[in-house]
Amino acid sequence: MYFCLYFLQQLKRLLTLFIFLSVIGAYANYAFEPAKLVMQEQERLTMHQRLMKLGELSDSLEYDRSIEMASTLITEAKQKNDNRYLFHGYNYLSLTYDLLSDTIPALDYAEKALHYAKLSKNDTLISWGLNNLAASLAYFPKRKNEVLKLYKESLVIQRRLNDGEFIDAALNIAELYRDDGNYTMMYPYLKEAQDSYDPESLYYDNPKAYLDILWGDYYKGLQFDNKALSYYKSAFELVEAGKMEYLALDFYDRYAKFLAENNKPEEAYAVHQRYFDYYSHKERTKATETVQLAQARLEAEELRRERNDAKFKQEILDQNLKRKKTQSVLLGSIIGLMVLFLAYLFYSEKLRLGLIKNLKVNNKHLKKAKERAEKSERAKTKFFSNLSHEMRTPLYGVTGIVSLLEKSEAFKDYKEEIGSLKFSADHLLEIINDLLDLSKLEDESFKLVKKPFNIKLLAEELVTSFEQHSLKNSNCKIICDVDASIPNYVVGDSRRISQILLNILGNAVKFTPKGVIALRLKDRLLPSGKHAIYFEVEDNGIGIPQEMHESIFDEFSQIDEKSTANKGTGLGLPIVRKLLLKMGSDIALKSEPGRGSTFSFVIEFKEATLLEVIGKLKKEESEDAEAFVADLTNQRVLIVDDNKINRMVTRRVLERQHAEVFEAQNGEEALALTQKSHYDLILMDINMPGMNGYETSKEIRAFDKEIPIIALTAAEAEYIRKKAKEYGMNDVITKPYNLSQFSKVIVKELKINTLITGSPV
């Protein structure tokens, strides 16, 4: 697509001139004897020589002669039934009309060229034909899916040929995905095109310039502005070196804007100045084309006069009234056809300009809609992250106080109430984790963990957990049916498999007030040696209407059923689908109102080897042995947190481990205390009014490089950890935390070995 852009811009206004001259030339070929001699000479050329001549005429922009030569080649190739030369003839016709911006005949000839390429059974010709037909279809937005399909077919052939040529089909596919804003799909095709580029090869227009522009667009879309600027700069230098005006007019304006957005006003001005130079040159070229058109018309008039003189002389010599009448009729017919054709051309051009105008308006609306959608997606992700942090902070106080009360002898009479409170807090934490998972699953950085796990035991434990908790006071029964052929240990992400089944089973429990729920696992051994395990959750509950079979997988979607009190958050099934898509699978649903529902999916697993299983079991034993809390006697710990409840909970936990605890309610107070007194450890909250945890840590590091500082935060740990290191913090603990993990981090940073087994709280 990219190699046609220059000619389309430069030769658009030559269409009328070309048609006029070609009609006059056709008649001149009839009227003048020298032209007949030229035709006779052309007829003596072989088809191969005509094909070589076609390339020369196309390069020298002699489009009327190029069309004439291609037509002659097609006629002779049809006589000899040679599909290869039929392809070349129609292909040159398509490219010529494409460069003249006459899209209808260009598309027609491209389709014919591909037809004869397929008849020739030549993969190279088929690849060219697919590419050229896709380029012609690209001017028709409604046929974008066909364009993508053709480019992908061409790419398959180019990969198979592996002839060292530049893979332009991959570049064209990357451009289509860029226009759709699909940067994830764009990357592999860009990479493939990049790998096929040979800097030692000679190209008509160096594709490296266009490659760098698309790389810049890719990184810009992912908001890696520095990388985008690097590629844009390289593309700018290549365009300037090659004086590729068509790329400059398409690229420089948005490059200048991007430079300005990235605080590079001087470079933006220089690029914009070059854009203005090219634009001015283009306008001057337009003026030149207008003069050339007027001159061509004068030449046509002269040709017409010469033609009439020749006809008059021929009539005097022949004295043949019949020949004179035939010539007059022929001349009148040609002129009439020319007038009709020019009228049609005028109408087609007017219609095409109207369509282009409408397309520009529609593209503008689509661009705005795309920007709004992207902005909405970013806002949603940020909202989920902020919401989870704001909810985790008070939840830390709730869970901490509940843990303290649960172990206190003074509240043993309220054990049941405290248990209910803890259950509610855990449920709230599950909802927060669902929100975070939903946000993470839309991030390319999301990774699945592949470790050995006992899949049979996982299924049985899930069913047991539901029987002991969710179904304790219910009229519903749950059963588990696992094929004996399923291996005990497989390699996969057990946490995510458990999350998927928990959500599906939880959904079944909600909508089956009375009945049976069945979890089934079936095995099919694949030729590759892997096991395709079929998971099925069937219930005989209220069922789901057909019209909701897709919408229930939308975020926050719920079934409007009055008989079901607990409808949940509407996050479970969307998370299930997104997780399965990450695993290369998808969820299937069969359901009817009143007849229950069946959710199913298939995942391929590799059976775990004996060494992998032994390694996993040893690691679990080691982790169990490491479950401890520390003896922090004589350790001075400073808690920095603006939340009074959080300080109180952390203080109680540390005091139960015999630590000497001090408090600061903001960064300024913490800074003053550390300058006056010595502390063995600082637990630092991140989000505080005034001086936040990062800034406070940076100030402390200015005069104390040794004291361990641990970030104690409700935000997502992976995001915080990198930034905490930059500001001098030693480690991160996420609230609500696991007490054993909390103690392990403190012991590691304090470099002490005194441990207490069991829990102090």
MILUM-540652 format. One line per 4 residues: for each residue x, y, z of C-alpha. Coordinates in Angstrom, 1 decimal, always signed. Layout:
N
X Y Z; ...
This chain:
761
+0.0 +0.0 +0.0; +2.8 +2.4 +0.9; +4.6 +2.2 -2.5; +1.5 +3.6 -4.3
+1.0 +6.7 -2.1; +3.5 +8.9 -3.9; +2.1 +8.3 -7.4; -1.5 +8.7 -6.2
-0.7 +12.2 -4.9; +1.5 +13.3 -7.8; -0.6 +12.0 -10.8; -4.1 +12.5 -9.6
-4.7 +15.5 -11.8; -3.4 +13.9 -15.0; -6.4 +11.6 -15.4; -8.4 +13.8 -17.8
-5.3 +14.6 -19.8; -4.5 +11.0 -20.2; -8.0 +10.0 -21.4; -8.1 +12.8 -23.9
-4.6 +12.0 -25.3; -5.3 +8.3 -25.5; -8.5 +8.8 -27.5; -6.8 +11.2 -29.9
-3.8 +8.8 -30.1; -6.2 +6.0 -31.0; -7.6 +7.9 -33.9; -4.1 +9.1 -34.9
-3.0 +5.5 -35.0; -5.7 +5.0 -37.7; -5.1 +8.2 -39.6; -1.3 +8.4 -39.9
+0.9 +6.0 -41.6; +3.9 +6.4 -39.3; +1.8 +5.2 -36.4; +1.0 +2.1 -38.4
+4.7 +1.4 -38.8; +5.1 +1.7 -35.0; +2.3 -0.8 -34.5; +3.9 -3.2 -36.9
+7.1 -2.9 -35.0; +5.3 -3.6 -31.8; +3.7 -6.7 -33.2; +7.1 -8.1 -34.0
+8.0 -7.9 -30.3; +7.8 -11.1 -28.2; +5.6 -11.2 -25.1; +8.7 -11.1 -22.9
+10.0 -8.0 -24.7; +6.6 -6.3 -24.3; +6.6 -7.1 -20.6; +10.1 -5.4 -20.3
+8.8 -2.5 -22.3; +5.8 -2.2 -20.1; +8.1 -1.7 -17.1; +10.1 +1.1 -18.9
+6.9 +2.9 -19.9; +5.5 +2.7 -16.3; +8.8 +4.1 -14.9; +8.8 +7.0 -17.4
+5.1 +7.8 -16.6; +4.0 +7.2 -20.2; +0.6 +5.9 -19.0; -1.2 +6.1 -22.4
+1.4 +3.9 -24.1; +1.6 +1.7 -21.0; -2.1 +0.9 -21.3; -1.8 +0.3 -25.0
+1.1 -2.0 -24.6; -0.6 -3.9 -21.7; -3.7 -4.4 -23.9; -1.6 -5.8 -26.7
+0.1 -8.2 -24.4; -3.3 -9.4 -23.0; -4.6 -10.0 -26.6; -1.6 -12.0 -27.6
-1.5 -13.9 -24.3; -5.1 -14.9 -24.7; -4.4 -16.2 -28.2; -1.6 -18.4 -26.8
-3.5 -19.2 -23.6; -0.5 -18.0 -21.4; -1.8 -17.3 -17.9; +1.4 -15.8 -16.7
+1.5 -13.0 -19.3; -2.3 -12.5 -18.8; -1.5 -11.8 -15.2; +1.2 -9.3 -16.0
-0.9 -7.5 -18.5; -3.9 -7.1 -16.2; -1.6 -6.3 -13.2; +0.0 -3.4 -15.1
-3.4 -2.1 -16.1; -4.5 -2.2 -12.5; -1.4 -0.4 -11.2; -1.6 +2.3 -13.9
-5.3 +3.1 -13.2; -4.5 +3.0 -9.5; -1.8 +5.6 -9.9; -4.3 +7.7 -11.9
-6.7 +7.5 -8.9; -9.3 +5.7 -11.0; -10.2 +3.1 -8.4; -13.1 +1.2 -10.2
-11.1 -0.1 -13.2; -8.1 -0.5 -11.0; -10.0 -2.9 -8.8; -11.5 -4.8 -11.8
-8.1 -5.4 -13.4; -6.6 -6.4 -10.1; -9.3 -9.1 -9.7; -8.6 -10.4 -13.2
-4.9 -10.4 -12.5; -5.3 -12.5 -9.4; -7.6 -14.9 -11.4; -4.9 -15.6 -14.0
-2.2 -15.8 -11.3; -4.1 -18.6 -9.6; -4.6 -20.3 -13.0; -0.8 -20.1 -13.6
-0.2 -21.9 -10.2; +2.9 -19.7 -9.7; +3.2 -18.8 -6.0; +5.1 -15.6 -6.6
+2.5 -14.3 -9.1; -0.3 -15.2 -6.7; +1.4 -13.3 -3.8; +1.8 -10.2 -6.0
-1.8 -10.5 -7.2; -3.1 -10.8 -3.6; -1.1 -7.8 -2.5; -2.2 -5.6 -5.4
-5.9 -6.6 -5.1; -5.7 -5.7 -1.4; -4.2 -2.3 -2.2; -7.0 -1.6 -4.7
-9.7 -2.7 -2.1; -8.2 -0.5 +0.5; -10.0 +2.5 -1.0; -13.3 +0.9 +0.0
-13.6 +1.1 +3.8; -16.5 -1.3 +4.0; -14.3 -4.1 +2.6; -11.5 -3.7 +5.2
-12.0 -7.3 +6.3; -11.4 -8.6 +2.7; -8.2 -6.4 +2.6; -6.9 -8.0 +5.8
-7.7 -11.5 +4.5; -5.9 -11.0 +1.2; -2.8 -9.6 +2.9; -2.7 -12.6 +5.2
-3.0 -15.0 +2.3; -0.2 -13.2 +0.5; +1.9 -13.4 +3.7; +1.4 -17.1 +4.0
+2.8 -17.5 +0.5; +5.7 -15.1 +1.1; +6.7 -17.1 +4.2; +6.6 -20.3 +2.3
+8.7 -19.0 -0.6; +11.3 -17.6 +1.8; +13.2 -16.1 -1.1; +14.9 -13.3 +0.8
+12.5 -10.6 -0.6; +11.1 -7.9 +1.7; +7.8 -9.2 +3.2; +5.6 -6.2 +2.3
+2.4 -8.1 +3.2; +3.4 -8.1 +6.9; +4.0 -4.4 +6.7; +0.6 -3.7 +5.2
-1.1 -5.9 +7.8; +0.7 -4.0 +10.6; -0.6 -0.7 +9.0; -4.2 -2.0 +9.0
-4.0 -2.9 +12.7; -2.4 +0.5 +13.5; -5.4 +2.2 +11.8; -7.7 +0.1 +14.1
-5.6 +1.0 +17.2; -4.9 -2.7 +17.7; -1.2 -2.4 +18.8; -1.0 -5.9 +20.3
-1.8 -7.5 +16.9; +0.4 -4.9 +15.1; +3.7 -6.0 +16.8; +4.3 -9.5 +15.4
+3.7 -8.4 +11.8; +6.0 -5.3 +12.2; +8.7 -7.6 +13.7; +8.4 -10.0 +10.7
+8.6 -7.2 +8.2; +11.6 -5.8 +10.1; +13.4 -9.2 +10.0; +12.9 -9.5 +6.3
+14.4 -6.1 +5.5; +17.9 -6.4 +4.0; +19.8 -3.0 +4.1; +22.1 -4.4 +1.3
+19.2 -4.8 -1.1; +18.2 -2.0 -3.5; +14.6 -0.8 -3.2; +12.6 +1.7 -5.4
+11.6 +3.4 -2.2; +13.4 +2.3 +0.9; +10.8 +0.5 +3.1; +12.9 +1.2 +6.2
+11.4 +4.7 +6.3; +7.9 +3.4 +6.4; +8.9 +0.6 +8.9; +10.3 +3.2 +11.3
+7.1 +5.3 +11.0; +5.0 +2.3 +11.9; +7.3 +1.4 +14.8; +7.0 +5.0 +16.0
+3.2 +4.7 +15.8; +3.3 +1.4 +17.7; +5.3 +2.8 +20.6; +3.3 +6.0 +20.6
+0.1 +4.0 +20.9; +1.6 +2.1 +23.9; +2.6 +5.5 +25.3; +6.4 +4.7 +25.2
+7.1 +8.2 +24.0; +10.9 +8.0 +24.1; +11.0 +4.9 +21.8; +8.4 +6.5 +19.5
+10.6 +9.6 +19.2; +13.6 +7.5 +18.4; +11.9 +5.7 +15.5; +10.2 +8.9 +14.2
+13.6 +10.6 +14.1; +15.1 +7.7 +12.1; +12.1 +7.8 +9.7; +12.5 +11.6 +9.3
+16.2 +11.2 +8.3; +15.4 +8.5 +5.8; +12.5 +10.5 +4.2; +14.8 +13.5 +3.9
+17.6 +11.4 +2.4; +15.3 +9.9 -0.1; +13.3 +13.1 -0.7; +10.1 +11.0 -0.4
+7.6 +13.8 -0.6; +4.5 +11.5 -0.3; +5.7 +10.2 +3.1; +6.7 +13.7 +4.2
+3.2 +15.1 +3.6; +1.7 +12.1 +5.4; +4.1 +12.0 +8.3; +5.7 +15.3 +9.1
+2.6 +17.2 +10.4; +1.8 +14.6 +13.1; +5.5 +14.2 +13.9; +5.8 +17.9 +14.6
+2.7 +17.8 +16.8; +4.2 +14.8 +18.7; +7.5 +16.6 +19.2; +5.6 +19.6 +20.6
+3.7 +17.4 +23.0; +7.0 +16.0 +24.3; +8.5 +19.5 +25.0; +10.7 +19.7 +21.9
+9.5 +23.0 +20.4; +12.6 +23.7 +18.3; +12.6 +20.2 +16.7; +8.9 +20.5 +16.1
+9.4 +23.8 +14.4; +12.1 +22.4 +12.1; +10.0 +19.4 +11.1; +6.9 +21.6 +10.5
+9.1 +23.9 +8.3; +10.1 +20.9 +6.2; +6.4 +20.0 +6.0; +5.6 +23.5 +4.7
+8.5 +23.2 +2.1; +7.1 +20.0 +0.7; +3.5 +21.3 +0.8; +4.6 +24.5 -1.1
+6.4 +22.3 -3.7; +3.2 +20.3 -4.1; +1.2 +23.4 -4.7; +3.7 +24.6 -7.3
+3.5 +21.2 -9.0; -0.3 +21.6 -9.1; +0.1 +24.9 -11.0; +2.6 +23.3 -13.4
+0.1 +20.5 -14.0; -2.6 +23.0 -14.9; -0.2 +24.6 -17.5; +0.6 +21.2 -18.9
-3.0 +20.3 -19.2; -3.7 +23.5 -21.2; -0.7 +22.8 -23.4; -1.9 +19.2 -24.0
-5.3 +20.5 -25.1; -3.5 +22.8 -27.7; -1.5 +19.9 -28.9; -4.7 +17.8 -29.2
-6.3 +20.6 -31.4; -3.2 +20.5 -33.6; -3.5 +16.8 -33.9; -7.1 +17.1 -34.9
-6.2 +19.6 -37.6; -3.5 +17.4 -38.9; -5.9 +14.4 -38.9; -8.5 +16.4 -41.0
-5.8 +17.4 -43.5; -4.7 +13.8 -43.8; -8.2 +12.6 -44.3; -8.8 +15.3 -47.0
-5.6 +14.3 -48.9; -6.7 +10.6 -48.6; -10.1 +11.5 -50.1; -8.5 +13.3 -53.1
-6.1 +10.4 -53.8; -8.6 +7.6 -53.5; -11.6 +9.3 -55.1; -13.6 +6.8 -53.2
-16.9 +8.2 -51.9; -17.6 +5.1 -49.8; -14.3 +5.3 -48.0; -14.9 +9.0 -47.3
-18.3 +8.3 -45.9; -16.9 +5.5 -43.7; -14.1 +7.7 -42.3; -16.7 +10.5 -41.5
-18.9 +8.0 -39.7; -15.9 +6.7 -37.8; -14.8 +10.2 -36.9; -18.2 +11.1 -35.7
-18.5 +7.9 -33.7; -15.2 +8.5 -32.0; -16.0 +12.1 -31.1; -19.5 +11.0 -29.8
-18.0 +8.3 -27.7; -15.3 +10.7 -26.4; -18.0 +13.2 -25.4; -20.0 +10.5 -23.6
-16.9 +9.2 -21.9; -15.8 +12.6 -20.8; -19.3 +13.3 -19.4; -19.2 +10.0 -17.6
-15.7 +10.8 -16.3; -16.9 +14.2 -15.0; -19.9 +12.6 -13.3; -17.7 +9.8 -11.8
-15.1 +12.4 -10.6; -17.8 +14.5 -8.9; -19.3 +11.4 -7.3; -15.9 +10.2 -6.1
-15.0 +13.6 -4.6; -18.3 +13.5 -2.7; -17.6 +10.1 -1.4; -14.1 +11.1 -0.3
-15.5 +14.1 +1.5; -18.0 +11.8 +3.3; -15.2 +9.4 +4.1; -13.1 +12.1 +5.7
-16.0 +13.2 +7.9; -16.7 +9.6 +8.9; -13.0 +9.0 +9.6; -13.0 +12.1 +11.8
-16.0 +10.9 +13.8; -14.5 +7.4 +14.1; -11.2 +8.8 +15.3; -13.0 +10.9 +18.0
-15.0 +7.8 +19.1; -11.8 +5.8 +19.3; -10.1 +8.4 +21.4; -13.1 +8.5 +23.7
-13.1 +4.8 +24.1; -9.4 +4.7 +24.9; -9.8 +7.5 +27.4; -12.7 +5.6 +29.0
-10.6 +2.4 +29.2; -7.7 +4.3 +30.9; -10.1 +6.0 +33.3; -11.6 +2.6 +34.2
-8.2 +1.0 +34.9; -7.2 +4.0 +37.1; -10.6 +3.9 +38.9; -10.1 +0.2 +39.7
-6.6 +0.8 +41.0; -7.6 +3.8 +43.2; -10.8 +2.1 +44.4; -8.9 -1.0 +45.5
-6.3 +1.1 +47.4; -9.0 +3.2 +49.1; -10.9 +0.0 +50.1; -7.9 -1.9 +51.2
-6.8 +0.8 +53.7; -9.9 +0.7 +56.0; -10.1 -3.1 +55.4; -6.6 -3.4 +56.9
-8.0 -1.8 +60.1; -11.0 -4.1 +60.1; -9.1 -7.4 +59.6; -6.4 -6.4 +62.0
-8.8 -5.6 +64.8; -10.8 -8.7 +64.1; -7.6 -10.8 +64.3; -6.8 -9.2 +67.6
-10.3 -9.7 +69.1; -10.5 -13.3 +67.8; -7.5 -14.3 +70.0; -8.5 -12.2 +73.0
-9.9 -14.0 +76.0; -12.0 -11.0 +76.8; -14.1 -11.6 +73.7; -14.5 -15.4 +73.7
-18.2 -15.1 +74.3; -18.5 -13.2 +71.0; -16.6 -15.8 +68.9; -19.5 -16.4 +66.5
-20.1 -12.6 +65.9; -16.4 -12.0 +65.4; -16.3 -15.0 +62.9; -19.2 -13.4 +61.0
-17.3 -10.1 +60.9; -14.2 -11.8 +59.6; -16.2 -13.7 +56.9; -17.7 -10.4 +55.7
-14.2 -8.7 +55.6; -12.8 -11.7 +53.7; -15.7 -11.5 +51.2; -15.1 -7.8 +50.7
-11.4 -8.5 +50.1; -12.5 -11.1 +47.4; -14.5 -8.4 +45.6; -11.5 -6.0 +45.7
-9.3 -8.7 +44.3; -11.9 -9.3 +41.5; -11.7 -5.7 +40.6; -7.9 -5.8 +40.5
-7.9 -9.1 +38.5; -10.3 -7.5 +35.9; -7.9 -4.6 +35.5; -4.8 -6.8 +35.3
-6.3 -9.1 +32.7; -6.5 -6.2 +30.2; -2.8 -5.5 +30.7; -0.2 -7.2 +28.4
+2.1 -7.7 +31.4; -0.3 -10.3 +32.8; +1.5 -13.7 +33.0; +0.3 -17.2 +33.9
+2.3 -19.3 +36.3; +3.1 -22.9 +35.2; +3.9 -25.2 +38.1; +3.0 -28.8 +39.0
-0.3 -29.2 +40.9; -2.7 -32.1 +41.8; -5.7 -31.3 +39.7; -7.8 -34.1 +41.2
-7.1 -32.8 +44.7; -7.9 -29.3 +43.6; -11.3 -30.2 +42.3; -12.2 -32.3 +45.5
-11.0 -29.5 +47.8; -13.2 -26.9 +46.0; -16.2 -29.1 +46.3; -15.5 -29.8 +50.0
-15.1 -26.0 +50.6; -18.5 -25.3 +49.1; -20.1 -28.1 +51.1; -18.7 -26.7 +54.4
-19.5 -23.1 +53.8; -21.8 -22.0 +51.0; -24.0 -25.1 +51.1; -24.0 -25.6 +54.9
-27.6 -24.4 +55.4; -28.8 -24.9 +51.9; -31.1 -27.5 +50.2; -28.5 -27.8 +47.4
-26.1 -30.7 +46.9; -22.8 -30.6 +45.1; -21.0 -33.7 +43.6; -17.6 -34.2 +42.0
-16.9 -36.6 +39.1; -13.3 -36.9 +37.9; -12.1 -39.4 +35.3; -9.6 -41.9 +36.5
-7.5 -41.4 +33.4; -6.7 -37.8 +34.4; -3.1 -37.7 +35.7; -2.7 -36.7 +39.4
-0.2 -33.9 +38.7; -0.3 -31.6 +35.7; +1.7 -28.4 +34.9; -0.4 -25.2 +34.9
-1.6 -22.2 +36.9; -3.5 -23.8 +39.8; -4.5 -20.5 +41.3; -6.2 -19.3 +38.1
-7.8 -22.7 +37.5; -9.2 -22.6 +41.1; -10.3 -19.0 +40.5; -12.2 -20.0 +37.3
-14.0 -23.0 +39.0; -14.7 -21.0 +42.2; -16.5 -18.3 +40.1; -18.5 -20.8 +38.0
-19.4 -22.9 +41.0; -20.3 -19.8 +43.0; -22.5 -18.7 +40.2; -24.2 -22.1 +40.1
-24.8 -22.0 +43.9; -26.4 -18.5 +43.7; -28.9 -19.6 +41.1; -29.7 -23.1 +42.3
-31.7 -22.6 +45.5; -32.6 -26.3 +45.5; -31.1 -29.1 +43.5; -27.8 -30.7 +42.4
-24.6 -29.1 +41.1; -22.1 -31.4 +39.4; -18.4 -30.7 +38.7; -17.1 -33.1 +36.1
-13.5 -33.5 +34.7; -13.0 -35.6 +31.6; -9.7 -36.5 +29.8; -8.6 -36.9 +26.2
-5.0 -37.7 +25.4; -3.7 -35.7 +22.4; -1.2 -37.0 +19.8; +1.3 -34.4 +21.2
+1.2 -36.2 +24.5; -0.7 -33.5 +26.3; -4.0 -34.0 +28.1; -7.0 -32.0 +26.9
-9.1 -31.9 +30.1; -12.8 -31.0 +29.7; -14.3 -29.1 +32.7; -18.0 -29.0 +33.1
-20.2 -27.4 +35.8; -23.9 -28.5 +35.5; -26.8 -27.3 +37.7; -30.6 -27.7 +37.6
-31.3 -24.2 +38.9; -33.3 -21.3 +37.4; -31.4 -21.3 +34.0; -30.5 -18.3 +31.8
-32.6 -16.9 +29.0; -31.1 -17.3 +25.5; -30.8 -13.5 +25.0; -28.5 -13.2 +28.0
-26.0 -16.0 +27.0; -23.5 -13.4 +25.8; -24.3 -10.4 +28.1; -23.7 -12.3 +31.3
-20.0 -12.3 +30.4; -20.0 -8.5 +30.3; -18.6 -6.7 +33.2; -21.1 -5.9 +36.0
-23.8 -7.8 +34.2; -26.4 -9.6 +36.3; -29.4 -11.8 +35.8; -32.6 -10.0 +36.7
-34.2 -12.8 +38.8; -36.3 -11.8 +41.8; -36.1 -15.3 +43.3; -32.4 -14.9 +43.8
-31.4 -12.5 +46.6; -27.6 -12.8 +46.1; -26.7 -11.6 +42.7; -23.1 -10.8 +43.3
-21.0 -8.1 +41.7; -21.3 -9.2 +38.1; -17.5 -9.7 +37.9; -17.1 -13.5 +38.2
-18.0 -14.7 +34.7; -16.2 -11.8 +32.9; -13.0 -12.8 +34.8; -13.6 -16.4 +33.9
-13.8 -15.6 +30.2; -10.8 -13.4 +30.2; -8.7 -15.9 +32.1; -9.7 -18.7 +29.7
-8.8 -16.5 +26.7; -5.4 -16.0 +28.2; -5.1 -19.8 +28.5; -6.1 -20.3 +24.8
-9.6 -21.5 +25.6; -13.1 -20.0 +26.0; -16.2 -20.7 +28.0; -19.3 -22.5 +26.5
-22.8 -22.2 +27.9; -25.9 -24.3 +27.4; -29.0 -23.1 +29.4; -32.7 -22.7 +29.3
-35.0 -21.0 +31.8; -36.2 -23.5 +34.4; -34.0 -26.3 +33.1; -30.6 -25.4 +34.6
-27.3 -24.4 +33.1; -24.1 -26.1 +31.9; -20.8 -24.2 +31.7; -17.9 -25.9 +30.1
-14.3 -25.3 +28.8; -11.3 -27.3 +27.7; -7.6 -26.7 +28.7; -4.6 -28.5 +27.5
-2.1 -29.6 +30.2; +1.3 -31.3 +30.2; +1.6 -34.1 +32.7; +4.1 -33.2 +35.4
+7.2 -35.4 +35.6; +8.3 -37.1 +38.9; +11.2 -34.7 +39.4; +8.8 -31.7 +39.0
+6.4 -33.1 +41.5; +9.2 -33.9 +44.1; +10.6 -30.3 +43.6; +7.2 -28.9 +44.3
+6.5 -30.9 +47.4; +9.9 -30.0 +48.9; +9.2 -26.3 +48.2; +5.8 -26.6 +50.0
+7.4 -28.3 +53.0; +10.0 -25.6 +53.1; +7.4 -22.9 +53.0; +5.4 -24.6 +55.7
+8.5 -24.8 +57.9; +9.1 -21.1 +57.4; +5.7 -20.1 +58.9; +6.7 -18.0 +61.9
+6.5 -14.7 +63.6; +9.6 -12.9 +65.0; +10.8 -12.2 +68.5; +11.5 -8.4 +68.2
+12.6 -7.8 +71.8; +14.7 -4.6 +72.1; +13.9 -3.7 +68.5; +12.8 +0.0 +68.1
+10.2 +0.3 +65.3; +8.8 +3.5 +64.0; +5.3 +3.3 +62.4; +4.6 +6.2 +60.0
+0.9 +6.3 +58.9; -1.7 +9.1 +58.8; -4.5 +6.6 +59.6; -4.9 +6.3 +63.4
-6.7 +2.9 +63.2; -3.9 +1.4 +61.0; -1.3 +2.6 +63.4; -3.1 +1.0 +66.3
-3.4 -2.3 +64.5; +0.2 -2.4 +63.4; +1.3 -1.3 +66.9; -0.6 -4.2 +68.5
+0.9 -6.8 +66.1; +4.4 -5.5 +66.8; +3.9 -5.3 +70.6; +2.7 -8.9 +70.6
+6.1 -9.7 +69.1; +7.8 -7.7 +72.0; +9.0 -4.8 +69.9; +9.3 -1.2 +71.3
+6.9 +0.8 +69.0; +6.9 +4.5 +68.2; +4.4 +6.4 +66.0; +4.4 +9.3 +63.5
+1.2 +10.5 +61.8; +2.8 +12.2 +58.8; +6.1 +12.5 +56.9; +7.2 +15.7 +58.6
+6.8 +14.2 +62.0; +8.7 +11.0 +61.0; +11.6 +13.1 +59.6; +11.9 +15.1 +62.9
+11.8 +11.9 +65.0; +14.5 +10.1 +62.9; +16.8 +13.1 +63.1; +16.6 +13.1 +67.0
+16.4 +9.4 +67.8; +17.7 +6.0 +66.6; +15.3 +3.4 +65.3; +16.0 -0.2 +64.1
+13.2 -0.2 +61.5; +10.7 +2.1 +59.9; +7.3 +0.9 +58.6; +6.3 +3.7 +56.1
+2.9 +4.3 +54.6; +3.0 +5.6 +51.0; -0.1 +7.8 +50.6; +0.0 +10.5 +53.2
-1.1 +14.1 +53.0; +1.8 +16.6 +52.7; +5.0 +14.7 +52.5; +4.2 +11.2 +51.2
+6.1 +8.0 +52.0; +8.4 +8.3 +48.9; +9.5 +11.8 +49.7; +9.9 +11.1 +53.4
+12.2 +8.1 +52.6; +14.2 +10.1 +50.2; +14.8 +12.8 +52.9; +15.8 +10.2 +55.5
+18.2 +8.6 +53.1; +20.0 +12.0 +52.9; +21.4 +11.5 +56.4; +20.8 +7.8 +57.2
+21.7 +5.2 +54.6; +21.5 +2.1 +56.9; +18.1 +2.1 +58.6; +15.7 -0.4 +57.0
+12.6 +1.3 +55.5; +9.7 -1.0 +54.6; +6.7 +0.4 +52.6; +3.4 -0.7 +54.3
+0.8 +0.1 +51.7; -2.7 -0.9 +50.5; -1.7 -0.3 +46.8; -0.7 -3.1 +44.4
+2.7 -4.4 +45.4; +4.2 -5.0 +41.9; +3.6 -1.4 +41.0; +4.9 +0.0 +44.3
+8.0 -2.2 +44.5; +9.9 -0.6 +41.7; +9.2 +3.0 +42.7; +10.0 +2.2 +46.4
+13.5 +1.0 +45.4; +14.0 +4.2 +43.5; +13.3 +6.3 +46.7; +15.6 +4.2 +48.9
+13.1 +1.8 +50.5; +14.2 -1.8 +51.2; +11.0 -3.8 +50.7; +7.2 -3.6 +50.4
+4.4 -5.2 +52.5; +0.9 -5.1 +51.1; -2.1 -4.5 +53.5; -4.0 -6.6 +54.5
-0.9 -8.8 +55.0; -0.2 -12.4 +56.0; +1.4 -12.3 +59.5; +4.0 -14.9 +58.7
+5.1 -13.0 +55.5; +5.1 -9.8 +57.5; +7.4 -11.3 +60.1; +9.7 -12.8 +57.4
+10.2 -9.4 +55.7; +11.0 -7.7 +59.1; +13.4 -10.5 +60.1; +15.2 -10.3 +56.7
+15.7 -6.5 +56.9; +16.7 -6.5 +60.7; +19.1 -9.4 +60.0; +18.0 -11.3 +63.2
+17.4 -15.0 +63.7; +15.2 -15.1 +66.9; +11.9 -16.7 +65.9; +8.6 -17.6 +67.7
+6.6 -20.5 +66.2; +2.9 -20.1 +66.2; +1.0 -16.8 +66.4; +1.4 -14.2 +69.1
-2.0 -12.6 +68.5
